[in-house]
Amino acid sequence: MADVVQYKLERMVNELDDLEERGLFSRREIAEIVKQRRKFEYRLKRPSPLKLDFLAYIDYEKHLDSLRSLRKKAVVRQLKQQGNKKLKKSVSDFAGISRILEIYRQATNRFKGDIVLWFQYLQFCKERRNGQMKKILARVIRFHPKVPGLWIYAAAWEFDQNLNVAAARALMQSGLRTCSNSEDLWVEYLRMELTYLNKLKARKVALGEDEGTLVQDKSSVDEKKWRDENKELFMTLDSDKETEEVEPDAQQGELKIDLFQEQGLSILSTVYSSAVEALPSNFGLRVRFLEVLEGIDLARSGEIRNQILADMRKDFSNEPEYWNWLALEESRSKSADPASQLDKAIQVYEEALRVVPSTTMFNLYICFLKEAMGDQNEDNDFVSRTLKVYEMAETTGCITEHLACEHVTFYLQLRRLKEARKLAEKFCKGKFADSVDVWSLRISIEMRCVTEKSLAPSKDDLHSMFDLLRNILGKFSVSKAESLWRVALKFFSNDKDYSNKMVDLSLLSLAKDGGSDIGFSLSSAIVNYVLQKNGIQQARILYKRYLGLPHPGLALYNHCIELETNLASAGDKASLKEARKLYESALTTYDQDVTLWKNYYSLEIKFGTSETSNAVHWRARKAVKDNAVLLSLPQI
């Protein structure tokens, strides 16, 4: 290893001497450069060098070459002021780039599967223009022939930088044979062919042999359309004479065939048919072909557009994605009347619901109506149509839990609380009786109705709400009904009797389902509430009742320990005893929890003695099976 590194450093002597002779670096700086390069070379000669080693070496050499370039410019300026000749290029001007390329070569040999590294290599060659690009492109394509982006990158370089259209076309066609399922390859191949055709036409225009361009100018098209629609606004002088002069030219224009537009149409038709044959079920490909078609001016472009649309309707008429795209296209079409655009889009959605009555289609239609409605909920036409779509989804059996919640919420947005209440009750008694989200929505509506009557709910209202919640909470596990429990605890927080009833109900639920080890803990939330209302003594009584259940859960233990530890920090000695009892009780069940041991050890370090902390440490090492994890913790 040392001999190889020394040999490489000796080969740098000419470069380093040149840098010193030109005054770009001092002898001390060159010694530092040699030191850094020796360090990097040793890192690369390890049995298993890392990718970061190569990248760090490349980064260092790039910065060094940039510094050399800046200092050379400063030397050249000084020579010009003195009237001397320019500096000729020497070995130091090329050695840095050659070294970076060699490091990239070694890195890509080591990490052949790293696409990002290959692209960095290519980008560096492209920026420096050192003549290695074609060779490196061939290598990376040989290693990664199934990556469409590489074929596109290589063809783009041949087309734009190397100006070799034949090579670019050959690369794209080879890529299409290898990656025929790539949507991007087909679209970029079409763009490349049309761009080349447009360049040929621009060349003819520059030579005065043709006029116009294949690129569609939307402003001129719109202006021409507006002029045609408003002919009566314009008055011409000597109209007879003008028509006599214009008509022959117009006839000649109609007879004249634009060969470039015809050729472009032929290319688009050929590529489109081949792409559809290779990707018959790719809807996005057809959409992108239409986008390309809209951006160019081709002969009989309307015919091929209609053909693509007809093919899309034939192949994707059972896909909601197609109908949604078609409706959005109608809504974005250029028309003087925005209302007619919306009507056309709505007609498309209505037809889609007849052809594809699916949940996705109803979702897309409702989203469109809400976006069209905006913040104007007073628009009766859109409101009635949206409600009709919701009802249609329910009658056809396509309604889901999400749509049901949206339907109820839409009534609430319209401030129609009674209808929302009836609908939520209907859903909870019917198809969505087992849906927590629908029940949560209904409970929130019922509570809203109670609070709208008066700020202080009556006993009858509280009783009816408690009965409803008791029936619901008994149906679902505590983990599923988290939102319902939170709402219920908040609602009854100001009534002591019903708060106690909720505590008893929670004890029954937790005895059946058990507590939670992570995440939401119902018992912790209730203990928190009792602590704020009645103080630490009542909170201790309550959490001890919870801890007496079959599976109280680690989350409750952690919460109670945190509560007692905070009070111990304030000087409460009783809380320190309770915290130790909690730790001991928790460790009987969760003795493999490393974090619990760590926290217990921290408590003894802070409040106990060296004997108690060492005892906890010894017990932890004895109890935990994975001692390596235990030792990795900083405080154990």
C-alpha positions as CSV (number, residue, x, y, z in Angstrom):
1,M,0.0,0.0,0.0
2,A,2.7,2.5,1.0
3,D,4.7,1.8,-2.3
4,V,1.6,2.5,-4.4
5,V,0.8,5.7,-2.6
6,Q,4.5,6.9,-2.8
7,Y,4.5,6.1,-6.5
8,K,1.4,8.3,-7.1
9,L,2.9,11.1,-5.1
10,E,6.1,11.0,-7.0
11,R,4.2,11.4,-10.3
12,M,2.9,14.7,-9.0
13,V,6.4,16.2,-8.8
14,N,6.3,18.0,-12.2
15,E,2.9,19.5,-11.4
16,L,4.0,20.8,-8.0
17,D,7.3,22.2,-9.3
18,D,5.3,24.1,-12.0
19,L,3.0,25.5,-9.4
20,E,6.0,26.8,-7.4
21,E,7.8,28.2,-10.4
22,R,4.8,30.2,-11.5
23,G,4.4,31.6,-8.0
24,L,0.9,30.2,-7.6
25,F,1.7,28.3,-4.3
26,S,4.6,28.6,-1.8
27,R,6.8,25.7,-0.8
28,R,4.9,25.6,2.5
29,E,1.6,25.3,0.8
30,I,2.8,22.6,-1.5
31,A,4.0,20.6,1.5
32,E,0.5,20.9,2.9
33,I,-1.0,19.8,-0.4
34,V,1.3,16.7,-0.4
35,K,0.3,15.9,3.1
36,Q,-3.4,16.1,2.3
37,R,-3.1,14.0,-0.8
38,R,-1.1,11.4,1.0
39,K,-3.9,11.2,3.6
40,F,-6.6,10.8,0.9
41,E,-4.6,8.2,-1.0
42,Y,-4.1,6.1,2.0
43,R,-7.9,6.3,2.7
44,L,-8.6,5.1,-0.9
45,K,-6.2,2.2,-0.5
46,R,-7.9,0.7,2.4
47,P,-9.5,-2.8,1.9
48,S,-13.0,-1.3,1.9
49,P,-12.9,2.4,1.1
50,L,-16.1,4.4,1.6
51,K,-17.9,6.5,-0.9
52,L,-17.4,9.5,1.4
53,D,-13.6,9.0,1.0
54,F,-13.8,9.4,-2.7
55,L,-16.2,12.4,-2.5
56,A,-14.0,14.1,0.1
57,Y,-10.9,13.7,-2.1
58,I,-12.8,15.1,-5.1
59,D,-14.1,18.0,-3.2
60,Y,-10.6,18.9,-1.9
61,E,-9.2,18.7,-5.5
62,K,-12.0,20.9,-6.8
63,H,-11.4,23.6,-4.3
64,L,-7.6,23.4,-4.9
65,D,-8.1,23.8,-8.6
66,S,-10.4,26.7,-8.1
67,L,-7.8,28.4,-5.9
68,R,-5.1,27.7,-8.5
69,S,-7.3,29.3,-11.2
70,L,-7.9,32.4,-9.2
71,R,-4.2,32.9,-8.4
72,K,-3.3,32.4,-12.0
73,K,-5.7,35.2,-13.0
74,A,-4.1,37.5,-10.5
75,V,-0.6,36.6,-11.9
76,V,-1.8,37.3,-15.4
77,R,-3.2,40.7,-14.4
78,Q,0.2,41.6,-12.9
79,L,2.0,40.5,-16.0
80,K,-0.3,42.7,-18.2
81,Q,0.4,45.7,-16.0
82,Q,4.1,45.1,-16.4
83,G,3.7,44.7,-20.2
84,N,4.8,41.1,-20.3
85,K,3.3,38.3,-22.4
86,K,0.5,36.0,-21.3
87,L,1.3,32.9,-19.3
88,K,1.3,29.8,-21.5
89,K,-0.6,26.7,-20.4
90,S,1.5,24.1,-18.6
91,V,1.2,20.8,-16.8
92,S,-0.4,22.3,-13.7
93,D,-3.4,23.6,-15.8
94,F,-4.4,20.0,-16.7
95,A,-3.2,17.9,-13.8
96,G,-6.0,18.9,-11.4
97,I,-8.8,18.0,-13.8
98,S,-7.1,14.7,-14.8
99,R,-6.7,13.8,-11.1
100,I,-10.4,14.5,-10.4
101,L,-11.4,12.4,-13.4
102,E,-9.2,9.5,-12.2
103,I,-10.8,9.6,-8.7
104,Y,-14.2,9.6,-10.3
105,R,-13.2,6.6,-12.4
106,Q,-12.0,4.7,-9.3
107,A,-15.2,5.6,-7.4
108,T,-17.5,4.4,-10.1
109,N,-15.5,1.2,-10.5
110,R,-15.9,0.6,-6.8
111,F,-19.6,1.7,-6.6
112,K,-21.0,0.8,-10.0
113,G,-24.6,0.7,-8.8
114,D,-24.6,4.3,-7.5
115,I,-26.6,6.3,-10.1
116,V,-26.1,9.6,-8.2
117,L,-22.3,9.1,-8.3
118,W,-22.4,8.4,-12.1
119,F,-24.5,11.6,-12.7
120,Q,-22.0,13.6,-10.7
121,Y,-19.2,12.2,-12.8
122,L,-21.1,13.0,-16.0
123,Q,-22.0,16.5,-14.8
124,F,-18.3,17.3,-14.1
125,C,-17.3,16.1,-17.5
126,K,-20.0,18.1,-19.1
127,E,-18.9,21.3,-17.3
128,R,-15.2,20.8,-18.1
129,R,-15.7,19.6,-21.7
130,N,-12.6,17.4,-21.5
131,G,-13.6,15.0,-24.3
132,Q,-14.4,12.1,-22.0
133,M,-18.2,12.4,-22.1
134,K,-19.0,9.9,-24.8
135,K,-16.7,7.3,-23.3
136,I,-18.3,7.7,-19.8
137,L,-21.8,7.7,-21.2
138,A,-21.1,4.3,-22.9
139,R,-19.8,2.9,-19.6
140,V,-22.7,4.0,-17.5
141,I,-25.3,2.8,-20.0
142,R,-23.5,-0.6,-20.2
143,F,-23.8,-0.9,-16.4
144,H,-27.4,0.5,-16.1
145,P,-29.3,-0.2,-19.4
146,K,-32.6,-0.3,-17.6
147,V,-32.5,3.3,-16.3
148,P,-34.5,5.5,-18.7
149,G,-33.0,8.7,-17.4
150,L,-29.5,7.7,-18.6
151,W,-30.7,7.2,-22.2
152,I,-32.4,10.6,-22.1
153,Y,-29.4,12.3,-20.6
154,A,-27.0,10.7,-23.2
155,A,-29.3,11.6,-26.1
156,A,-29.8,15.2,-24.8
157,W,-26.0,15.6,-24.6
158,E,-25.5,14.3,-28.2
159,F,-28.4,16.5,-29.4
160,D,-27.6,19.8,-27.6
161,Q,-23.9,19.7,-26.9
162,N,-22.3,17.4,-29.5
163,L,-24.8,18.4,-32.2
164,N,-25.0,14.9,-33.5
165,V,-28.7,14.2,-34.2
166,A,-28.1,10.8,-35.7
167,A,-26.3,9.6,-32.5
168,A,-29.0,11.1,-30.3
169,R,-31.7,9.3,-32.4
170,A,-29.8,6.0,-32.2
171,L,-29.5,6.3,-28.4
172,M,-33.2,7.1,-27.9
173,Q,-34.2,4.2,-30.2
174,S,-31.9,1.8,-28.3
175,G,-33.3,3.1,-25.1
176,L,-36.9,2.4,-26.3
177,R,-35.9,-1.1,-27.2
178,T,-34.4,-1.7,-23.8
179,C,-37.0,0.3,-21.7
180,S,-40.1,0.1,-23.8
181,N,-42.3,0.6,-20.7
182,S,-40.8,4.0,-19.9
183,E,-43.3,6.8,-20.4
184,D,-40.6,9.5,-20.2
185,L,-38.5,7.9,-23.0
186,W,-41.4,7.9,-25.4
187,V,-42.4,11.5,-24.7
188,E,-38.8,12.8,-24.8
189,Y,-38.1,10.9,-28.1
190,L,-41.1,12.7,-29.6
191,R,-40.0,16.1,-28.3
192,M,-36.5,15.5,-29.7
193,E,-37.8,14.6,-33.2
194,L,-40.1,17.6,-33.3
195,T,-37.4,19.9,-32.0
196,Y,-35.0,18.8,-34.7
197,L,-37.7,19.3,-37.3
198,N,-38.4,22.8,-36.0
199,K,-34.6,23.6,-36.2
200,L,-34.7,22.5,-39.9
201,K,-37.6,24.7,-40.5
202,A,-35.9,27.7,-38.7
203,R,-32.9,27.1,-40.9
204,K,-35.1,27.4,-44.0
205,V,-36.7,30.5,-42.7
206,A,-33.3,32.1,-42.0
207,L,-32.3,31.3,-45.7
208,G,-35.5,32.9,-46.9
209,E,-36.9,29.7,-48.3
210,D,-39.8,29.3,-45.8
211,E,-41.7,31.2,-43.1
212,G,-43.2,30.5,-39.7
213,T,-42.4,28.0,-37.1
214,L,-43.7,24.7,-35.7
215,V,-43.9,26.2,-32.2
216,Q,-47.5,27.2,-31.5
217,D,-47.8,30.8,-30.5
218,K,-50.8,31.0,-28.3
219,S,-51.1,34.8,-28.3
220,S,-51.2,35.0,-32.1
221,V,-53.8,32.2,-32.3
222,D,-56.0,33.9,-29.7
223,E,-55.6,37.2,-31.6
224,K,-56.6,35.6,-34.9
225,K,-59.6,33.9,-33.3
226,W,-60.7,37.2,-31.8
227,R,-60.4,39.0,-35.1
228,D,-62.4,36.3,-36.9
229,E,-65.2,36.6,-34.3
230,N,-65.3,40.4,-34.4
231,K,-64.9,41.1,-38.2
232,E,-67.7,43.7,-38.0
233,L,-65.5,45.9,-35.8
234,F,-63.0,46.4,-38.6
235,M,-63.6,48.6,-41.7
236,T,-61.2,48.4,-44.7
237,L,-60.5,51.1,-47.4
238,D,-60.7,50.0,-51.1
239,S,-62.3,46.7,-50.0
240,D,-62.9,45.6,-53.6
241,K,-59.3,46.2,-54.5
242,E,-58.0,44.5,-51.4
243,T,-60.1,41.4,-51.9
244,E,-58.9,41.2,-55.5
245,E,-55.3,41.2,-54.2
246,V,-55.7,39.0,-51.2
247,E,-57.8,36.3,-52.7
248,P,-55.1,34.9,-55.1
249,D,-52.6,34.9,-52.2
250,A,-55.1,33.1,-50.0
251,Q,-55.7,30.5,-52.6
252,Q,-52.0,30.0,-53.1
253,G,-51.6,29.6,-49.3
254,E,-54.3,27.0,-49.2
255,L,-52.8,25.1,-52.1
256,K,-49.3,25.3,-50.6
257,I,-48.4,22.3,-48.5
258,D,-46.1,22.8,-45.6
259,L,-43.8,19.8,-45.8
260,F,-42.4,20.3,-42.3
261,Q,-45.9,20.3,-40.8
262,E,-46.8,17.2,-42.7
263,Q,-43.5,15.5,-41.6
264,G,-44.2,16.5,-38.0
265,L,-47.7,15.0,-38.2
266,S,-46.2,11.8,-39.6
267,I,-43.6,11.6,-36.8
268,L,-46.2,12.2,-34.1
269,S,-48.5,9.6,-35.6
270,T,-45.8,7.0,-35.8
271,V,-44.4,7.6,-32.3
272,Y,-47.9,7.7,-30.8
273,S,-48.9,4.4,-32.4
274,S,-45.7,2.7,-31.2
275,A,-46.0,4.1,-27.7
276,V,-49.6,3.0,-27.4
277,E,-48.6,-0.5,-28.5
278,A,-45.9,-0.6,-25.9
279,L,-47.9,1.0,-23.1
280,P,-51.6,0.3,-23.8
281,S,-52.8,0.9,-20.3
282,N,-50.8,4.1,-19.5
283,F,-53.2,7.0,-19.3
284,G,-50.6,9.6,-18.4
285,L,-48.7,8.9,-21.7
286,R,-51.8,9.9,-23.8
287,V,-52.2,13.1,-21.7
288,R,-48.6,14.0,-22.3
289,F,-48.8,13.4,-26.0
290,L,-51.8,15.8,-26.1
291,E,-49.8,18.4,-24.2
292,V,-47.0,18.1,-26.8
293,L,-49.5,18.4,-29.6
294,E,-51.0,21.6,-28.2
295,G,-47.6,23.2,-28.1
296,I,-46.8,22.7,-31.8
297,D,-48.4,23.7,-35.1
298,L,-48.9,20.7,-37.4
299,A,-51.0,20.0,-40.4
300,R,-54.4,18.4,-39.5
301,S,-53.5,18.5,-35.8
302,G,-57.2,18.5,-35.0
303,E,-57.6,15.1,-36.6
304,I,-54.9,13.4,-34.6
305,R,-56.1,15.1,-31.5
306,N,-59.6,13.7,-32.1
307,Q,-58.0,10.3,-32.7
308,I,-56.1,10.4,-29.4
309,L,-59.3,11.5,-27.6
310,A,-61.3,8.7,-29.2
311,D,-58.6,6.1,-28.3
312,M,-58.6,7.4,-24.7
313,R,-62.4,7.1,-24.5
314,K,-62.3,3.6,-25.9
315,D,-59.4,2.3,-23.6
316,F,-60.1,4.2,-20.4
317,S,-63.9,4.8,-20.3
318,N,-64.0,2.6,-17.2
319,E,-61.3,4.6,-15.4
320,P,-62.4,7.5,-13.1
321,E,-59.0,9.2,-13.9
322,Y,-60.0,9.6,-17.5
323,W,-63.4,11.2,-16.8
324,N,-61.9,13.5,-14.2
325,W,-59.2,14.7,-16.7
326,L,-61.8,15.2,-19.4
327,A,-64.0,17.3,-17.1
328,L,-61.1,19.4,-16.0
329,E,-60.2,19.9,-19.7
330,E,-63.7,21.1,-20.4
331,S,-63.6,23.5,-17.5
332,R,-60.2,24.9,-18.7
333,S,-61.3,25.2,-22.3
334,K,-61.1,28.7,-23.9
335,S,-64.6,30.1,-23.9
336,A,-66.1,33.5,-23.5
337,D,-68.6,32.3,-21.0
338,P,-67.2,30.6,-17.8
339,A,-70.6,29.3,-16.9
340,S,-70.7,27.2,-20.1
341,Q,-67.3,25.7,-19.2
342,L,-68.6,24.6,-15.8
343,D,-71.8,23.2,-17.4
344,K,-69.8,21.2,-19.9
345,A,-67.6,19.8,-17.1
346,I,-70.7,18.9,-15.0
347,Q,-72.2,17.1,-18.0
348,V,-69.0,15.1,-18.2
349,Y,-69.1,14.2,-14.5
350,E,-72.8,13.2,-14.8
351,E,-72.0,10.9,-17.8
352,A,-69.1,9.5,-15.8
353,L,-71.4,8.6,-12.9
354,R,-73.7,6.7,-15.3
355,V,-70.7,4.8,-16.9
356,V,-68.5,4.4,-13.8
357,P,-70.6,4.6,-10.6
358,S,-67.7,4.2,-8.2
359,T,-66.6,5.7,-4.9
360,T,-63.6,7.4,-6.5
361,M,-65.8,9.0,-9.2
362,F,-68.2,10.4,-6.6
363,N,-65.2,11.8,-4.6
364,L,-63.8,13.5,-7.7
365,Y,-67.1,15.0,-8.7
366,I,-67.8,16.4,-5.2
367,C,-64.3,17.8,-5.0
368,F,-64.8,19.6,-8.3
369,L,-68.2,21.0,-7.2
370,K,-66.7,22.3,-3.9
371,E,-63.8,24.0,-5.7
372,A,-66.2,25.6,-8.2
373,M,-68.3,26.7,-5.3
374,G,-65.4,28.2,-3.4
375,D,-66.5,30.2,-0.3
376,Q,-69.9,31.1,-1.8
377,N,-72.1,28.6,0.0
378,E,-75.1,30.7,-0.8
379,D,-75.0,29.5,-4.5
380,N,-78.2,27.4,-4.4
381,D,-77.5,25.6,-7.7
382,F,-74.1,24.3,-6.6
383,V,-75.4,23.5,-3.1
384,S,-78.4,21.5,-4.4
385,R,-76.2,19.7,-7.0
386,T,-73.6,18.7,-4.4
387,L,-76.3,17.4,-2.0
388,K,-77.8,15.5,-4.8
389,V,-74.5,13.8,-5.6
390,Y,-74.1,12.8,-1.9
391,E,-77.6,11.3,-2.0
392,M,-76.8,9.5,-5.2
393,A,-73.7,8.0,-3.7
394,E,-75.8,6.7,-0.8
395,T,-78.5,5.2,-3.0
396,T,-76.0,3.5,-5.3
397,G,-74.1,2.0,-2.4
398,C,-70.9,3.8,-3.2
399,I,-70.8,5.9,-0.1
400,T,-67.9,5.4,2.3
401,E,-67.1,6.4,5.8
402,H,-65.1,9.4,4.5
403,L,-68.0,10.5,2.2
404,A,-70.5,10.1,4.9
405,C,-68.5,12.4,7.2
406,E,-68.1,14.9,4.4
407,H,-71.9,14.8,3.8
408,V,-72.6,15.7,7.4
409,T,-69.9,18.3,7.5
410,F,-71.2,19.9,4.4
411,Y,-74.6,20.5,6.1
412,L,-72.7,22.0,9.0
413,Q,-70.9,24.4,6.7
414,L,-74.3,25.4,5.3
415,R,-75.4,26.1,8.9
416,R,-78.1,23.5,8.7
417,L,-77.7,21.9,12.0
418,K,-80.9,20.0,12.1
419,E,-80.3,18.3,8.8
420,A,-76.8,17.4,9.9
421,R,-78.1,15.9,13.1
422,K,-80.7,13.8,11.4
423,L,-78.2,12.6,8.8
424,A,-75.6,11.7,11.4
425,E,-78.1,9.8,13.4
426,K,-79.2,7.9,10.3
427,F,-75.7,6.9,9.5
428,C,-75.0,5.8,13.0
429,K,-78.0,3.6,13.1
430,G,-77.4,2.1,9.6
431,K,-74.4,1.3,7.5
432,F,-71.8,3.1,9.7
433,A,-72.8,1.9,13.1
434,D,-69.3,0.6,13.7
435,S,-67.5,3.8,12.5
436,V,-65.8,5.7,15.2
437,D,-65.4,8.8,13.0
438,V,-69.1,9.0,12.2
439,W,-70.0,8.5,15.9
440,S,-67.5,11.2,16.9
441,L,-69.1,13.6,14.4
442,R,-72.6,12.7,15.7
443,I,-71.5,13.3,19.3
444,S,-70.0,16.7,18.5
445,I,-73.2,17.7,16.8
446,E,-75.3,16.5,19.8
447,M,-73.1,18.5,22.1
448,R,-73.4,21.5,19.9
449,C,-77.1,21.3,20.0
450,V,-77.0,21.1,23.8
451,T,-74.7,24.1,24.2
452,E,-76.8,26.1,21.8
453,K,-79.8,25.8,24.1
454,S,-78.0,27.2,27.1
455,L,-74.4,27.7,28.3
456,A,-75.1,25.4,31.3
457,P,-76.5,22.1,30.1
458,S,-79.5,20.8,32.1
459,K,-79.6,17.6,34.0
460,D,-81.8,15.9,31.4
461,D,-79.3,16.9,28.6
462,L,-76.4,15.6,30.7
463,H,-78.2,12.4,31.4
464,S,-79.1,11.8,27.7
465,M,-75.6,12.6,26.6
466,F,-74.1,10.2,29.2
467,D,-76.4,7.4,28.2
468,L,-75.5,7.9,24.5
469,L,-71.8,8.0,25.3
470,R,-72.0,4.9,27.6
471,N,-73.6,2.9,24.8
472,I,-71.0,4.0,22.2
473,L,-67.9,3.6,24.4
474,G,-69.0,0.1,25.3
475,K,-68.9,-0.9,21.6
476,F,-65.3,0.2,20.9
477,S,-62.0,-0.5,22.5
478,V,-60.2,2.4,24.3
479,S,-57.5,2.6,21.6
480,K,-60.1,3.0,18.8
481,A,-62.4,5.4,20.7
482,E,-59.6,7.8,21.8
483,S,-61.3,10.9,20.2
484,L,-64.7,10.0,21.8
485,W,-63.1,9.7,25.3
486,R,-61.4,13.0,24.9
487,V,-64.6,14.8,23.9
488,A,-66.6,13.1,26.7
489,L,-64.1,14.0,29.4
490,K,-64.0,17.6,28.2
491,F,-67.8,17.8,28.1
492,F,-68.4,16.5,31.6
493,S,-65.4,18.2,33.2
494,N,-67.6,20.8,35.0
495,D,-70.0,18.3,36.5
496,K,-68.7,16.3,39.4
497,D,-71.3,13.5,39.4
498,Y,-70.9,12.7,35.7
499,S,-67.1,13.0,35.9
500,N,-67.1,10.3,38.6
501,K,-69.4,8.2,36.4
502,M,-66.9,8.6,33.5
503,V,-64.1,7.4,35.8
504,D,-66.1,4.3,36.7
505,L,-66.9,3.7,33.0
506,S,-63.2,4.1,32.2
507,L,-62.3,1.5,34.9
508,L,-64.7,-1.0,33.3
509,S,-63.3,-0.3,29.8
510,L,-59.7,-0.6,30.9
511,A,-60.4,-3.8,32.8
512,K,-61.7,-5.3,29.6
513,D,-59.2,-3.9,27.1
514,G,-56.1,-3.1,29.2
515,G,-54.0,0.0,29.1
516,S,-51.6,1.3,26.5
517,D,-47.8,0.9,26.5
518,I,-47.3,3.8,24.1
519,G,-49.4,6.6,22.7
520,F,-52.7,7.7,24.1
521,S,-53.4,6.6,27.7
522,L,-57.0,7.1,28.9
523,S,-56.0,6.5,32.5
524,S,-53.2,9.1,32.3
525,A,-55.6,11.7,30.9
526,I,-58.1,11.1,33.8
527,V,-55.4,11.2,36.4
528,N,-54.2,14.5,35.0
529,Y,-57.8,15.8,35.2
530,V,-58.2,14.7,38.8
531,L,-54.9,16.2,39.8
532,Q,-55.9,19.6,38.4
533,K,-59.3,19.5,40.0
534,N,-58.7,17.7,43.4
535,G,-55.0,17.6,44.1
536,I,-52.3,15.0,44.4
537,Q,-54.0,12.9,47.1
538,Q,-57.0,12.2,45.0
539,A,-54.9,11.6,42.0
540,R,-52.8,9.0,43.9
541,I,-55.9,7.2,45.0
542,L,-57.2,7.1,41.4
543,Y,-54.0,6.0,39.7
544,K,-53.5,3.2,42.3
545,R,-57.0,2.0,41.3
546,Y,-55.9,2.0,37.7
547,L,-52.6,0.2,38.5
548,G,-54.6,-2.5,40.2
549,L,-56.2,-3.5,36.9
550,P,-54.9,-6.6,35.0
551,H,-52.8,-4.7,32.4
552,P,-52.4,-1.0,33.4
553,G,-49.9,-0.2,30.6
554,L,-46.4,1.3,30.6
555,A,-47.7,4.7,29.5
556,L,-49.6,5.0,32.8
557,Y,-46.6,4.0,34.9
558,N,-44.4,6.6,33.0
559,H,-47.0,9.3,33.5
560,C,-47.4,8.6,37.3
561,I,-43.6,8.4,37.7
562,E,-43.1,11.7,36.0
563,L,-45.8,13.3,38.2
564,E,-44.2,12.0,41.4
565,T,-40.7,12.9,40.2
566,N,-41.7,16.5,39.5
567,L,-43.2,16.8,43.0
568,A,-40.0,15.2,44.5
569,S,-37.9,17.8,42.7
570,A,-40.0,20.4,44.6
571,G,-39.0,18.9,47.9
572,D,-41.8,16.4,48.6
573,K,-40.3,13.4,50.2
574,A,-43.5,11.4,50.1
575,S,-43.5,11.7,46.3
576,L,-39.9,10.3,46.2
577,K,-41.1,7.2,48.0
578,E,-44.1,6.9,45.7
579,A,-41.9,7.2,42.7
580,R,-39.6,4.4,43.9
581,K,-42.7,2.2,44.5
582,L,-43.9,2.9,41.0
583,Y,-40.6,2.0,39.5
584,E,-40.5,-1.3,41.4
585,S,-44.1,-2.1,40.4
586,A,-43.4,-1.3,36.7
587,L,-40.2,-3.4,36.7
588,T,-42.0,-6.5,37.8
589,T,-43.8,-6.5,34.4
590,Y,-41.4,-4.5,32.2
591,D,-38.0,-5.6,33.4
592,Q,-36.6,-5.7,29.8
593,D,-37.4,-2.0,29.2
594,V,-34.0,-0.4,29.1
595,T,-35.4,3.2,29.2
596,L,-37.2,2.4,32.4
597,W,-34.0,1.1,34.1
598,K,-32.2,4.2,32.9
599,N,-34.8,6.6,34.3
600,Y,-34.8,4.7,37.6
601,Y,-31.0,5.0,37.7
602,S,-31.2,8.7,37.0
603,L,-33.7,9.1,39.8
604,E,-31.3,7.5,42.3
605,I,-28.3,9.5,41.0
606,K,-30.3,12.7,41.6
607,F,-32.1,12.0,44.8
608,G,-30.6,8.8,46.3
609,T,-27.1,7.8,47.4
610,S,-24.3,6.0,45.7
611,E,-25.4,2.7,47.2
612,T,-29.0,3.0,45.9
613,S,-27.8,4.0,42.4
614,N,-25.2,1.2,42.3
615,A,-27.9,-1.3,43.4
616,V,-30.2,-0.2,40.6
617,H,-27.2,-0.5,38.1
618,W,-26.4,-4.0,39.3
619,R,-30.0,-5.1,39.1
620,A,-30.3,-3.7,35.6
621,R,-27.3,-5.6,34.3
622,K,-28.6,-8.8,35.9
623,A,-32.1,-8.4,34.6
624,V,-31.7,-7.1,31.0
625,K,-30.8,-9.8,28.6
626,D,-29.2,-7.5,26.0
627,N,-26.3,-6.0,28.0
628,A,-24.9,-4.4,24.9
629,V,-27.9,-2.1,24.6
630,L,-27.7,-1.3,28.3
631,L,-24.0,-0.4,28.1
632,S,-24.7,1.9,25.1
633,L,-26.8,4.2,27.3
634,P,-24.7,7.1,28.6
635,Q,-26.0,7.0,32.1
636,I,-25.8,3.2,32.8
